[in-house]
Amino acid sequence: MADVNVLLIALNVGFLVLSLGVHEASHAWVAYLCGDPTAKEEGRLTLNPLAHLDPFLSVILPALLYVFTGFMFGGARPVPIVASRMRHPMRGLMLSALAGPGSNFLLAVLFLLCAKILVYGVGMGGNTVAVKAMQGAEFTNLVLAAFNMIPIPPLDGSRVLAFFLPGEVRRAYMGLERFGLFIVFGLLYTGVTGRIIGAAIDPMLSAAEFLTGGYWR
């Protein structure tokens, strides 16, 4: 049993690292399409998760959280994006920001589909390590998508919201970025972030279920 738990933890951390890499690569790819080659020049336009890895945020912290809380979360090194190099800076920032959470939702759909194939196509039980790992990766990606879309600078959702704000309001709003992480941690501590993520995951999960053929039988 202990070996199974270690394997499941390793798979969950591995899928998280992979998902974080895809998230950052998606930012880099869309920024490049919008005219900013900065991430490409620094070797970050790649799906290789090692290029985006932060040893503590991407591996150590998620493993510790999973062992002690059963909940897995983490982060990666943000890709460098220079809006002034984009053809349309504000639109480019918005699209590149949206790409990260969007990639996590698509990964959640993919992992859910894999879990269903293992259960209904291969005949694996729902409690097998492979199925649990796929379901864990699905949930992790839904959390990453929901968390990053919270509109608090510097989270991705703030770049999306900023695009729709008038100039003066936008500047004041983005000025909150210097305090953004304190606000995020404060909301995490009070449980507000958890409630926001919980509310956002339900419709995303329903969409993922729909895209993969309906709810579990």
TIRO-2110 file (N, C-alpha, C; in Angstrom, 1 decimal):
// TIRO-2110
0.8, -1.2, 0.0, N, 1, A
0.0, 0.0, 0.0, CA, 1, A
0.9, 1.3, 0.0, C, 1, A
1.9, 1.2, 0.8, N, 2, A
2.8, 2.4, 0.8, CA, 2, A
3.5, 2.6, -0.5, C, 2, A
3.8, 1.6, -1.2, N, 3, A
4.4, 1.7, -2.5, CA, 3, A
3.4, 2.3, -3.5, C, 3, A
2.2, 1.9, -3.4, N, 4, A
1.1, 2.5, -4.3, CA, 4, A
0.9, 4.0, -4.0, C, 4, A
0.9, 4.4, -2.7, N, 5, A
0.8, 5.8, -2.4, CA, 5, A
1.9, 6.6, -2.9, C, 5, A
3.2, 6.1, -2.8, N, 6, A
4.3, 6.8, -3.3, CA, 6, A
4.2, 6.9, -4.8, C, 6, A
3.8, 5.9, -5.5, N, 7, A
3.6, 5.9, -7.0, CA, 7, A
2.6, 6.9, -7.4, C, 7, A
1.5, 7.0, -6.6, N, 8, A
0.4, 7.9, -6.9, CA, 8, A
0.9, 9.4, -6.7, C, 8, A
1.6, 9.6, -5.6, N, 9, A
2.2, 10.9, -5.4, CA, 9, A
3.1, 11.3, -6.5, C, 9, A
4.0, 10.4, -6.9, N, 10, A
4.9, 10.7, -8.0, CA, 10, A
4.2, 11.0, -9.3, C, 10, A
3.2, 10.3, -9.6, N, 11, A
2.4, 10.5, -10.8, CA, 11, A
1.7, 11.9, -10.8, C, 11, A
1.1, 12.2, -9.6, N, 12, A
0.4, 13.5, -9.5, CA, 12, A
1.4, 14.6, -9.6, C, 12, A
2.6, 14.5, -9.0, N, 13, A
3.5, 15.6, -9.1, CA, 13, A
4.0, 15.7, -10.5, C, 13, A
4.3, 14.6, -11.1, N, 14, A
4.7, 14.6, -12.5, CA, 14, A
3.7, 15.2, -13.5, C, 14, A
2.4, 14.9, -13.3, N, 15, A
1.4, 15.5, -14.1, CA, 15, A
1.2, 17.0, -13.8, C, 15, A
1.4, 17.4, -12.6, N, 16, A
1.4, 18.8, -12.2, CA, 16, A
2.5, 19.6, -12.9, C, 16, A
3.7, 19.0, -12.9, N, 17, A
4.9, 19.7, -13.5, CA, 17, A
4.6, 19.8, -15.0, C, 17, A
4.1, 18.7, -15.6, N, 18, A
3.8, 18.7, -17.0, CA, 18, A
2.7, 19.8, -17.3, C, 18, A
1.7, 19.9, -16.5, N, 19, A
0.6, 20.9, -16.7, CA, 19, A
1.1, 22.3, -16.6, C, 19, A
2.0, 22.5, -15.6, N, 20, A
2.5, 23.9, -15.4, CA, 20, A
3.4, 24.3, -16.6, C, 20, A
4.1, 23.3, -17.1, N, 21, A
4.9, 23.5, -18.3, CA, 21, A
4.1, 23.9, -19.5, C, 21, A
3.0, 23.2, -19.7, N, 22, A
2.0, 23.5, -20.8, CA, 22, A
1.4, 24.9, -20.6, C, 22, A
1.1, 25.2, -19.4, N, 23, A
0.5, 26.5, -19.1, CA, 23, A
1.5, 27.6, -19.5, C, 23, A
2.7, 27.5, -19.1, N, 24, A
3.7, 28.6, -19.4, CA, 24, A
4.0, 28.6, -20.9, C, 24, A
4.1, 27.4, -21.5, N, 25, A
4.4, 27.4, -22.9, CA, 25, A
3.3, 28.0, -23.7, C, 25, A
2.1, 27.9, -23.2, N, 26, A
0.9, 28.5, -23.9, CA, 26, A
1.0, 30.0, -23.9, C, 26, A
1.4, 30.5, -22.7, N, 27, A
1.6, 32.0, -22.6, CA, 27, A
2.6, 32.4, -23.7, C, 27, A
3.7, 31.7, -23.7, N, 28, A
4.8, 32.0, -24.6, CA, 28, A
4.4, 31.9, -26.1, C, 28, A
3.7, 30.9, -26.4, N, 29, A
3.3, 30.6, -27.8, CA, 29, A
2.4, 31.7, -28.3, C, 29, A
1.4, 32.1, -27.5, N, 30, A
0.4, 33.1, -27.9, CA, 30, A
1.1, 34.5, -28.0, C, 30, A
2.0, 34.8, -27.0, N, 31, A
2.7, 36.0, -27.0, CA, 31, A
3.6, 36.1, -28.3, C, 31, A
4.2, 35.0, -28.7, N, 32, A
5.0, 35.0, -29.9, CA, 32, A
4.1, 35.2, -31.1, C, 32, A
2.9, 34.6, -31.2, N, 33, A
2.0, 34.9, -32.3, CA, 33, A
1.5, 36.3, -32.3, C, 33, A
1.5, 37.0, -31.2, N, 34, A
1.1, 38.4, -31.1, CA, 34, A
2.3, 39.3, -31.3, C, 34, A
3.5, 38.8, -31.6, N, 35, A
4.6, 39.6, -32.0, CA, 35, A
5.7, 39.7, -31.0, C, 35, A
5.6, 39.1, -29.8, N, 36, A
6.6, 39.2, -28.8, CA, 36, A
7.5, 37.9, -28.8, C, 36, A
8.7, 38.0, -29.2, N, 37, A
9.5, 36.8, -29.3, CA, 37, A
10.4, 36.6, -28.0, C, 37, A
10.1, 37.4, -27.0, N, 38, A
11.0, 37.4, -25.8, CA, 38, A
11.1, 36.0, -25.2, C, 38, A
10.0, 35.3, -25.0, N, 39, A
10.1, 34.0, -24.4, CA, 39, A
10.8, 33.0, -25.3, C, 39, A
10.6, 33.1, -26.6, N, 40, A
11.3, 32.2, -27.5, CA, 40, A
12.8, 32.5, -27.5, C, 40, A
13.2, 33.7, -27.4, N, 41, A
14.6, 34.1, -27.3, CA, 41, A
15.3, 33.5, -26.0, C, 41, A
14.5, 33.4, -25.0, N, 42, A
15.0, 32.8, -23.7, CA, 42, A
14.8, 31.3, -23.5, C, 42, A
14.4, 30.7, -24.6, N, 43, A
14.2, 29.2, -24.6, CA, 43, A
13.0, 28.7, -23.9, C, 43, A
12.0, 29.6, -23.7, N, 44, A
10.8, 29.2, -23.0, CA, 44, A
9.6, 28.8, -23.9, C, 44, A
9.8, 28.9, -25.2, N, 45, A
8.8, 28.5, -26.1, CA, 45, A
8.9, 27.0, -26.4, C, 45, A
8.7, 26.2, -25.3, N, 46, A
8.9, 24.8, -25.4, CA, 46, A
7.9, 24.1, -24.4, C, 46, A
7.5, 22.9, -24.8, N, 47, A
6.7, 22.0, -23.9, CA, 47, A
7.5, 21.3, -22.9, C, 47, A
8.9, 21.4, -23.0, N, 48, A
9.7, 20.7, -22.0, CA, 48, A
9.5, 21.3, -20.7, C, 48, A
8.9, 20.6, -19.7, N, 49, A
8.6, 21.2, -18.4, CA, 49, A
9.8, 21.6, -17.6, C, 49, A
11.0, 21.1, -17.9, N, 50, A
12.2, 21.4, -17.2, CA, 50, A
12.6, 22.9, -17.5, C, 50, A
12.2, 23.4, -18.6, N, 51, A
12.5, 24.8, -19.0, CA, 51, A
11.7, 25.8, -18.1, C, 51, A
10.6, 25.3, -17.6, N, 52, A
9.7, 26.2, -16.8, CA, 52, A
9.7, 25.8, -15.3, C, 52, A
10.5, 24.9, -14.9, N, 53, A
10.4, 24.3, -13.6, CA, 53, A
11.0, 25.3, -12.5, C, 53, A
10.3, 25.3, -11.4, N, 54, A
10.8, 26.0, -10.2, CA, 54, A
10.9, 24.8, -9.2, C, 54, A
12.1, 24.5, -8.7, N, 55, A
12.2, 23.3, -7.9, CA, 55, A
11.3, 23.3, -6.7, C, 55, A
11.1, 24.4, -6.0, N, 56, A
10.3, 24.5, -4.8, CA, 56, A
8.8, 24.5, -5.2, C, 56, A
8.4, 25.5, -6.0, N, 57, A
7.0, 25.7, -6.3, CA, 57, A
6.4, 24.5, -7.2, C, 57, A
7.3, 23.9, -8.0, N, 58, A
6.8, 22.9, -9.0, CA, 58, A
6.9, 21.5, -8.4, C, 58, A
7.8, 21.2, -7.5, N, 59, A
8.0, 19.8, -7.0, CA, 59, A
7.8, 19.7, -5.5, C, 59, A
8.6, 20.4, -4.8, N, 60, A
8.7, 20.2, -3.3, CA, 60, A
7.4, 20.6, -2.7, C, 60, A
6.9, 21.8, -3.0, N, 61, A
5.6, 22.3, -2.3, CA, 61, A
4.4, 21.4, -2.7, C, 61, A
4.2, 21.1, -4.0, N, 62, A
3.1, 20.2, -4.3, CA, 62, A
3.1, 18.8, -3.6, C, 62, A
4.3, 18.2, -3.5, N, 63, A
4.5, 17.0, -2.8, CA, 63, A
4.1, 17.1, -1.3, C, 63, A
4.6, 18.1, -0.7, N, 64, A
4.4, 18.3, 0.7, CA, 64, A
2.9, 18.6, 1.0, C, 64, A
2.3, 19.4, 0.1, N, 65, A
0.8, 19.7, 0.3, CA, 65, A
0.0, 18.4, 0.1, C, 65, A
0.4, 17.6, -0.8, N, 66, A
-0.4, 16.4, -1.1, CA, 66, A
-0.3, 15.4, 0.1, C, 66, A
1.0, 15.3, 0.6, N, 67, A
1.2, 14.3, 1.7, CA, 67, A
0.4, 14.8, 3.0, C, 67, A
0.4, 16.1, 3.3, N, 68, A
-0.1, 16.6, 4.5, CA, 68, A
-1.6, 17.0, 4.5, C, 68, A
-2.0, 17.4, 3.3, N, 69, A
-3.4, 17.9, 3.1, CA, 69, A
-4.3, 17.1, 2.1, C, 69, A
-3.6, 16.3, 1.3, N, 70, A
-4.4, 15.6, 0.2, CA, 70, A
-4.7, 16.5, -0.9, C, 70, A
-4.3, 17.7, -0.9, N, 71, A
-4.5, 18.7, -1.9, CA, 71, A
-3.2, 19.1, -2.6, C, 71, A
-3.2, 19.2, -3.9, N, 72, A
-2.0, 19.4, -4.6, CA, 72, A
-2.1, 20.7, -5.4, C, 72, A
-1.1, 21.6, -5.2, N, 73, A
-1.1, 22.9, -6.0, CA, 73, A
0.4, 23.3, -6.1, C, 73, A
0.7, 24.1, -7.1, N, 74, A
2.0, 24.6, -7.3, CA, 74, A
2.1, 25.6, -8.3, C, 74, A
3.3, 26.0, -8.7, N, 75, A
3.6, 27.0, -9.7, CA, 75, A
4.8, 26.8, -10.5, C, 75, A
5.0, 27.6, -11.5, N, 76, A
6.2, 27.5, -12.3, CA, 76, A
6.8, 28.9, -12.5, C, 76, A
8.0, 29.0, -13.1, N, 77, A
8.6, 30.3, -13.4, CA, 77, A
7.8, 30.9, -14.5, C, 77, A
7.3, 32.2, -14.3, N, 78, A
6.5, 32.8, -15.3, CA, 78, A
7.4, 33.1, -16.5, C, 78, A
6.8, 33.0, -17.7, N, 79, A
7.6, 33.3, -18.9, CA, 79, A
7.7, 34.8, -19.1, C, 79, A
8.8, 35.3, -19.6, N, 80, A
8.9, 36.7, -19.8, CA, 80, A
8.1, 37.2, -21.0, C, 80, A
7.3, 38.2, -20.8, N, 81, A
6.4, 38.8, -21.8, CA, 81, A
6.6, 40.3, -21.8, C, 81, A
6.9, 40.9, -23.0, N, 82, A
7.2, 42.3, -23.1, CA, 82, A
6.1, 42.8, -24.1, C, 82, A
5.1, 43.5, -23.5, N, 83, A
3.9, 43.9, -24.2, CA, 83, A
4.3, 44.9, -25.3, C, 83, A
5.4, 45.7, -25.1, N, 84, A
5.7, 46.7, -26.1, CA, 84, A
6.2, 46.1, -27.4, C, 84, A
6.6, 44.8, -27.4, N, 85, A
7.0, 44.2, -28.6, CA, 85, A
5.9, 43.6, -29.4, C, 85, A
4.7, 43.6, -28.8, N, 86, A
3.5, 43.1, -29.5, CA, 86, A
2.9, 44.1, -30.4, C, 86, A
2.3, 43.6, -31.5, N, 87, A
1.7, 44.4, -32.5, CA, 87, A
0.5, 45.3, -31.8, C, 87, A
-0.3, 44.6, -31.0, N, 88, A
-1.3, 45.3, -30.3, CA, 88, A
-1.2, 44.9, -28.8, C, 88, A
-0.4, 45.7, -28.0, N, 89, A
0.0, 45.3, -26.7, CA, 89, A
-1.1, 44.8, -25.7, C, 89, A
-2.2, 45.6, -25.6, N, 90, A
-3.2, 45.2, -24.6, CA, 90, A
-4.0, 44.0, -25.1, C, 90, A
-4.3, 43.9, -26.4, N, 91, A
-4.9, 42.7, -26.8, CA, 91, A
-4.0, 41.5, -26.7, C, 91, A
-2.7, 41.7, -27.0, N, 92, A
-1.7, 40.6, -26.9, CA, 92, A
-1.6, 40.1, -25.5, C, 92, A
-1.5, 41.0, -24.5, N, 93, A
-1.5, 40.7, -23.1, CA, 93, A
-2.7, 39.9, -22.7, C, 93, A
-3.9, 40.3, -23.2, N, 94, A
-5.1, 39.6, -22.8, CA, 94, A
-5.1, 38.2, -23.4, C, 94, A
-4.7, 38.0, -24.6, N, 95, A
-4.8, 36.7, -25.3, CA, 95, A
-3.7, 35.8, -24.7, C, 95, A
-2.5, 36.3, -24.5, N, 96, A
-1.5, 35.5, -23.9, CA, 96, A
-1.8, 35.0, -22.5, C, 96, A
-2.5, 35.9, -21.7, N, 97, A
-2.9, 35.6, -20.4, CA, 97, A
-4.0, 34.5, -20.4, C, 97, A
-4.9, 34.6, -21.3, N, 98, A
-6.0, 33.7, -21.4, CA, 98, A
-5.5, 32.3, -21.8, C, 98, A
-4.4, 32.3, -22.5, N, 99, A
-3.9, 31.0, -23.1, CA, 99, A
-3.5, 30.0, -22.0, C, 99, A
-3.0, 30.5, -20.8, N, 100, A
-2.5, 29.6, -19.8, CA, 100, A
-3.7, 28.9, -19.1, C, 100, A
-4.7, 29.5, -18.6, N, 101, A
-5.8, 28.8, -18.0, CA, 101, A
-6.6, 28.0, -19.0, C, 101, A
-6.6, 28.5, -20.3, N, 102, A
-7.3, 27.8, -21.3, CA, 102, A
-6.6, 26.4, -21.6, C, 102, A
-5.3, 26.4, -21.6, N, 103, A
-4.6, 25.2, -21.8, CA, 103, A
-4.8, 24.2, -20.6, C, 103, A
-5.0, 24.7, -19.4, N, 104, A
-5.3, 23.8, -18.3, CA, 104, A
-6.7, 23.2, -18.4, C, 104, A
-7.6, 24.0, -18.9, N, 105, A
-8.9, 23.4, -19.1, CA, 105, A
-8.9, 22.3, -20.1, C, 105, A
-8.2, 22.5, -21.2, N, 106, A
-8.1, 21.5, -22.3, CA, 106, A
-7.3, 20.3, -21.7, C, 106, A
-6.3, 20.5, -20.9, N, 107, A
-5.7, 19.3, -20.3, CA, 107, A
-6.6, 18.6, -19.4, C, 107, A
-7.5, 19.3, -18.6, N, 108, A
-8.4, 18.6, -17.7, CA, 108, A
-9.4, 17.7, -18.6, C, 108, A
-9.8, 18.2, -19.7, N, 109, A
-10.6, 17.5, -20.6, CA, 109, A
-9.9, 16.2, -21.1, C, 109, A
-8.6, 16.4, -21.4, N, 110, A
-7.8, 15.3, -21.9, CA, 110, A
-7.6, 14.2, -20.8, C, 110, A
-7.3, 14.6, -19.6, N, 111, A
-7.1, 13.7, -18.5, CA, 111, A
-8.4, 13.0, -18.2, C, 111, A
-9.5, 13.7, -18.2, N, 112, A
-10.8, 13.0, -17.9, CA, 112, A
-11.1, 12.0, -19.0, C, 112, A
-10.9, 12.3, -20.2, N, 113, A
-11.1, 11.4, -21.3, CA, 113, A
-10.2, 10.1, -21.1, C, 113, A
-9.0, 10.3, -20.7, N, 114, A
-8.1, 9.2, -20.5, CA, 114, A
-8.6, 8.3, -19.4, C, 114, A
-9.1, 8.9, -18.3, N, 115, A
-9.7, 8.2, -17.2, CA, 115, A
-10.9, 7.4, -17.7, C, 115, A
-11.8, 7.9, -18.5, N, 116, A
-12.9, 7.2, -19.0, CA, 116, A
-12.6, 6.1, -19.9, C, 116, A
-11.5, 6.3, -20.7, N, 117, A
-11.1, 5.2, -21.6, CA, 117, A
-10.5, 4.1, -20.8, C, 117, A
-9.8, 4.4, -19.7, N, 118, A
-9.2, 3.3, -18.8, CA, 118, A
-10.3, 2.5, -18.2, C, 118, A
-11.4, 3.2, -17.7, N, 119, A
-12.5, 2.5, -17.0, CA, 119, A
-13.4, 1.8, -18.0, C, 119, A
-13.9, 2.5, -19.0, N, 120, A
-14.9, 1.9, -19.9, CA, 120, A
-14.4, 1.2, -21.1, C, 120, A
-13.2, 1.6, -21.5, N, 121, A
-12.6, 0.9, -22.7, CA, 121, A
-11.6, -0.2, -22.3, C, 121, A
-10.8, 0.0, -21.3, N, 122, A
-9.8, -1.0, -20.9, CA, 122, A
-10.4, -1.9, -19.8, C, 122, A
-11.4, -1.4, -19.0, N, 123, A
-12.0, -2.2, -17.9, CA, 123, A
-11.3, -2.0, -16.6, C, 123, A
-10.5, -1.0, -16.4, N, 124, A
-9.8, -0.8, -15.1, CA, 124, A
-10.8, -0.3, -14.0, C, 124, A
-10.6, -0.7, -12.8, N, 125, A
-11.4, -0.2, -11.7, CA, 125, A
-11.1, 1.2, -11.4, C, 125, A
-12.1, 1.9, -10.8, N, 126, A
-12.0, 3.3, -10.5, CA, 126, A
-11.0, 3.6, -9.4, C, 126, A
-10.6, 2.5, -8.6, N, 127, A
-9.6, 2.7, -7.5, CA, 127, A
-8.2, 2.4, -7.9, C, 127, A
-8.0, 2.0, -9.2, N, 128, A
-6.6, 1.7, -9.6, CA, 128, A
-5.8, 3.0, -9.7, C, 128, A
-4.5, 2.8, -9.5, N, 129, A
-3.5, 4.0, -9.5, CA, 129, A
-3.7, 4.8, -10.8, C, 129, A
-3.7, 4.2, -11.9, N, 130, A
-3.8, 4.9, -13.2, CA, 130, A
-5.0, 5.8, -13.3, C, 130, A
-6.2, 5.2, -12.9, N, 131, A
-7.4, 6.0, -13.0, CA, 131, A
-7.4, 7.2, -12.0, C, 131, A
-6.9, 6.9, -10.7, N, 132, A
-6.8, 7.9, -9.7, CA, 132, A
-5.9, 9.0, -10.2, C, 132, A
-4.8, 8.7, -10.8, N, 133, A
-3.8, 9.7, -11.3, CA, 133, A
-4.4, 10.5, -12.3, C, 133, A
-5.2, 10.0, -13.3, N, 134, A
-5.8, 10.7, -14.3, CA, 134, A
-6.9, 11.7, -13.7, C, 134, A
-7.7, 11.2, -12.7, N, 135, A
-8.7, 12.0, -12.1, CA, 135, A
-8.0, 13.1, -11.3, C, 135, A
-6.9, 12.8, -10.6, N, 136, A
-6.2, 13.8, -9.9, CA, 136, A
-5.6, 14.9, -10.8, C, 136, A
-5.1, 14.5, -11.9, N, 137, A
-4.5, 15.5, -12.9, CA, 137, A
-5.7, 16.3, -13.5, C, 137, A
-6.8, 15.7, -13.7, N, 138, A
-8.0, 16.5, -14.2, CA, 138, A
-8.3, 17.6, -13.2, C, 138, A
-8.5, 17.2, -11.9, N, 139, A
-8.9, 18.1, -10.9, CA, 139, A
-7.8, 19.2, -10.7, C, 139, A
-6.5, 18.8, -10.7, N, 140, A
-5.5, 19.8, -10.6, CA, 140, A
-5.5, 20.9, -11.7, C, 140, A
-5.8, 20.4, -12.9, N, 141, A
-5.8, 21.4, -14.0, CA, 141, A
-7.1, 22.3, -13.9, C, 141, A
-8.2, 21.8, -13.4, N, 142, A
-9.3, 22.6, -13.2, CA, 142, A
-9.0, 23.7, -12.1, C, 142, A
-8.3, 23.3, -11.1, N, 143, A
-7.9, 24.3, -10.0, CA, 143, A
-7.0, 25.3, -10.6, C, 143, A
-6.0, 24.9, -11.4, N, 144, A
-5.1, 25.8, -12.0, CA, 144, A
-5.8, 26.8, -12.9, C, 144, A
-6.7, 26.3, -13.7, N, 145, A
-7.5, 27.2, -14.5, CA, 145, A
-8.3, 28.2, -13.7, C, 145, A
-9.0, 27.7, -12.7, N, 146, A
-9.9, 28.6, -11.9, CA, 146, A
-9.0, 29.6, -11.1, C, 146, A
-8.0, 29.1, -10.5, N, 147, A
-7.1, 30.0, -9.7, CA, 147, A
-6.5, 31.1, -10.5, C, 147, A
-6.0, 30.8, -11.7, N, 148, A
-5.3, 31.8, -12.5, CA, 148, A
-6.2, 32.8, -13.1, C, 148, A
-7.5, 32.5, -13.2, N, 149, A
-8.5, 33.4, -13.8, CA, 149, A
-9.1, 34.3, -12.7, C, 149, A
-8.7, 34.2, -11.5, N, 150, A
-9.1, 35.2, -10.5, CA, 150, A
-8.5, 36.6, -10.9, C, 150, A
-9.3, 37.6, -11.0, N, 151, A
-8.8, 38.9, -11.5, CA, 151, A
-8.1, 39.7, -10.5, C, 151, A
-7.0, 39.2, -9.9, N, 152, A
-6.2, 39.9, -9.0, CA, 152, A
-4.8, 40.0, -9.6, C, 152, A
-4.2, 41.2, -9.9, N, 153, A
-2.9, 41.2, -10.4, CA, 153, A
-1.9, 40.5, -9.5, C, 153, A
-1.0, 39.7, -9.9, N, 154, A
-0.6, 39.5, -11.3, CA, 154, A
-1.1, 38.2, -11.9, C, 154, A
-2.2, 37.7, -11.4, N, 155, A
-2.8, 36.5, -11.9, CA, 155, A
-3.4, 36.8, -13.3, C, 155, A
-3.5, 35.7, -14.1, N, 156, A
-3.9, 35.8, -15.5, CA, 156, A
-5.2, 36.6, -15.7, C, 156, A
-6.1, 36.3, -14.8, N, 157, A
-7.4, 36.9, -14.9, CA, 157, A
-7.4, 38.4, -14.9, C, 157, A
-6.4, 39.0, -14.3, N, 158, A
-6.3, 40.5, -14.2, CA, 158, A
-5.9, 41.0, -15.6, C, 158, A
-5.1, 40.3, -16.3, N, 159, A
-4.7, 40.7, -17.7, CA, 159, A
-5.9, 40.7, -18.6, C, 159, A
-6.8, 39.7, -18.4, N, 160, A
-8.0, 39.6, -19.2, CA, 160, A
-8.9, 40.8, -18.9, C, 160, A
-9.2, 41.0, -17.6, N, 161, A
-10.1, 42.1, -17.2, CA, 161, A
-9.5, 43.4, -17.6, C, 161, A
-8.2, 43.6, -17.5, N, 162, A
-7.6, 44.9, -17.8, CA, 162, A
-7.9, 45.4, -19.2, C, 162, A
-8.0, 44.4, -20.1, N, 163, A
-8.3, 44.7, -21.5, CA, 163, A
-9.6, 45.4, -21.7, C, 163, A
-10.5, 45.2, -20.9, N, 164, A
-11.9, 45.7, -21.0, CA, 164, A
-12.1, 47.0, -20.2, C, 164, A
-11.1, 47.4, -19.4, N, 165, A
-11.2, 48.6, -18.6, CA, 165, A
-10.7, 49.9, -19.4, C, 165, A
-11.3, 51.0, -19.1, N, 166, A
-10.8, 52.3, -19.7, CA, 166, A
-9.4, 52.6, -19.1, C, 166, A
-8.7, 53.5, -19.8, N, 167, A
-7.3, 53.7, -19.6, CA, 167, A
-6.9, 54.1, -18.1, C, 167, A
-7.6, 55.1, -17.5, N, 168, A
-7.2, 55.5, -16.2, CA, 168, A
-7.6, 54.4, -15.2, C, 168, A
-8.7, 53.8, -15.3, N, 169, A
-9.1, 52.7, -14.4, CA, 169, A
-8.1, 51.6, -14.6, C, 169, A
-7.7, 51.3, -15.8, N, 170, A
-6.8, 50.2, -16.0, CA, 170, A
-5.5, 50.4, -15.3, C, 170, A
-5.0, 51.6, -15.4, N, 171, A
-3.7, 51.9, -14.8, CA, 171, A
-3.7, 51.8, -13.3, C, 171, A
-4.8, 52.3, -12.7, N, 172, A
-5.0, 52.2, -11.3, CA, 172, A
-5.1, 50.7, -10.8, C, 172, A
-5.9, 50.0, -11.6, N, 173, A
-6.1, 48.5, -11.3, CA, 173, A
-4.8, 47.7, -11.4, C, 173, A
-4.0, 47.9, -12.5, N, 174, A
-2.8, 47.2, -12.6, CA, 174, A
-1.8, 47.7, -11.6, C, 174, A
-1.9, 48.8, -11.1, N, 175, A
-1.0, 49.3, -10.0, CA, 175, A
-1.2, 48.5, -8.7, C, 175, A
-2.2, 47.7, -8.6, N, 176, A
-2.4, 46.8, -7.5, CA, 176, A
-1.4, 45.6, -7.5, C, 176, A
-0.7, 45.5, -8.6, N, 177, A
0.1, 44.3, -8.8, CA, 177, A
1.2, 44.2, -7.7, C, 177, A
1.7, 45.4, -7.2, N, 178, A
2.7, 45.4, -6.2, CA, 178, A
2.2, 44.7, -4.9, C, 178, A
0.9, 44.8, -4.7, N, 179, A
0.2, 44.2, -3.5, CA, 179, A
-0.5, 42.9, -3.8, C, 179, A
-0.4, 42.5, -5.1, N, 180, A
-1.3, 41.4, -5.5, CA, 180, A
-1.1, 40.1, -4.8, C, 180, A
0.2, 39.7, -4.6, N, 181, A
0.4, 38.4, -3.9, CA, 181, A
0.0, 38.5, -2.4, C, 181, A
0.1, 39.6, -1.8, N, 182, A
-0.4, 39.8, -0.4, CA, 182, A
-1.9, 39.6, -0.4, C, 182, A
-2.6, 40.2, -1.4, N, 183, A
-4.1, 40.0, -1.5, CA, 183, A
-4.4, 38.6, -1.7, C, 183, A
-3.7, 37.9, -2.6, N, 184, A
-4.0, 36.5, -2.9, CA, 184, A
-3.8, 35.6, -1.7, C, 184, A
-2.7, 35.8, -1.0, N, 185, A
-2.5, 35.0, 0.2, CA, 185, A
-3.5, 35.3, 1.3, C, 185, A
-3.9, 36.6, 1.4, N, 186, A
-4.9, 37.0, 2.4, CA, 186, A
-6.3, 36.3, 2.0, C, 186, A
-6.6, 36.2, 0.8, N, 187, A
-7.8, 35.5, 0.4, CA, 187, A
-7.7, 34.0, 0.6, C, 187, A
-6.5, 33.5, 0.3, N, 188, A
-6.3, 32.0, 0.6, CA, 188, A
-6.5, 31.7, 2.1, C, 188, A
-5.9, 32.6, 2.9, N, 189, A
-6.0, 32.4, 4.4, CA, 189, A
-7.4, 32.5, 4.9, C, 189, A
-8.2, 33.4, 4.3, N, 190, A
-9.6, 33.5, 4.8, CA, 190, A
-10.5, 32.5, 4.2, C, 190, A
-10.1, 31.8, 3.2, N, 191, A
-10.9, 30.8, 2.5, CA, 191, A
-11.7, 31.3, 1.4, C, 191, A
-11.6, 32.6, 1.1, N, 192, A
-12.3, 33.2, 0.0, CA, 192, A
-11.9, 32.6, -1.4, C, 192, A
-10.6, 32.5, -1.5, N, 193, A
-10.1, 31.9, -2.8, CA, 193, A
-10.6, 30.5, -3.0, C, 193, A
-10.7, 29.7, -1.9, N, 194, A
-11.2, 28.3, -2.1, CA, 194, A
-12.7, 28.3, -2.5, C, 194, A
-13.4, 29.3, -2.0, N, 195, A
-14.9, 29.4, -2.4, CA, 195, A
-15.0, 29.8, -3.9, C, 195, A
-14.1, 30.7, -4.3, N, 196, A
-14.2, 31.2, -5.7, CA, 196, A
-13.8, 30.0, -6.6, C, 196, A
-12.7, 29.3, -6.3, N, 197, A
-12.3, 28.2, -7.1, CA, 197, A
-13.4, 27.1, -7.1, C, 197, A
-14.0, 26.8, -6.0, N, 198, A
-15.0, 25.8, -5.9, CA, 198, A
-16.2, 26.2, -6.8, C, 198, A
-16.6, 27.4, -6.8, N, 199, A
-17.7, 27.9, -7.6, CA, 199, A
-17.4, 27.8, -9.1, C, 199, A
-16.1, 28.1, -9.4, N, 200, A
-15.7, 28.1, -10.9, CA, 200, A
-15.5, 26.7, -11.4, C, 200, A
-15.1, 25.7, -10.5, N, 201, A
-14.8, 24.4, -11.0, CA, 201, A
-16.1, 23.6, -11.5, C, 201, A
-17.2, 23.9, -10.8, N, 202, A
-18.4, 23.1, -11.1, CA, 202, A
-18.8, 23.3, -12.6, C, 202, A
-18.9, 24.5, -13.1, N, 203, A
-19.3, 24.7, -14.5, CA, 203, A
-18.2, 24.1, -15.5, C, 203, A
-16.9, 24.3, -15.1, N, 204, A
-15.9, 23.7, -15.9, CA, 204, A
-15.9, 22.2, -16.0, C, 204, A
-16.2, 21.6, -14.8, N, 205, A
-16.3, 20.2, -14.8, CA, 205, A
-17.5, 19.7, -15.6, C, 205, A
-18.6, 20.4, -15.5, N, 206, A
-19.8, 20.0, -16.4, CA, 206, A
-19.4, 20.1, -17.8, C, 206, A
-18.7, 21.2, -18.2, N, 207, A
-18.3, 21.3, -19.6, CA, 207, A
-17.3, 20.2, -20.0, C, 207, A
-16.4, 19.8, -19.1, N, 208, A
-15.5, 18.7, -19.4, CA, 208, A
-16.2, 17.4, -19.6, C, 208, A
-17.2, 17.2, -18.7, N, 209, A
-18.0, 16.0, -18.8, CA, 209, A
-18.7, 15.9, -20.1, C, 209, A
-19.3, 17.0, -20.5, N, 210, A
-20.1, 17.1, -21.8, CA, 210, A
-19.2, 16.8, -23.0, C, 210, A
-17.9, 17.4, -22.9, N, 211, A
-17.0, 17.2, -24.1, CA, 211, A
-16.4, 15.8, -24.1, C, 211, A
-16.5, 15.0, -23.0, N, 212, A
-16.0, 13.7, -23.1, CA, 212, A
-17.1, 12.6, -23.0, C, 212, A
-18.3, 13.1, -23.4, N, 213, A
-19.4, 12.1, -23.6, CA, 213, A
-20.4, 11.9, -22.4, C, 213, A
-20.4, 12.9, -21.5, N, 214, A
-21.4, 12.8, -20.4, CA, 214, A
-20.8, 12.3, -19.1, C, 214, A
-21.6, 12.3, -18.1, N, 215, A
-21.2, 12.0, -16.7, CA, 215, A
-20.9, 10.5, -16.6, C, 215, A
-20.1, 10.2, -15.6, N, 216, A
-19.7, 8.8, -15.3, CA, 216, A
-21.0, 8.0, -15.1, C, 216, A
-21.0, 6.8, -15.6, N, 217, A
-22.1, 5.9, -15.4, CA, 217, A
-22.0, 5.1, -14.2, C, 217, A
END
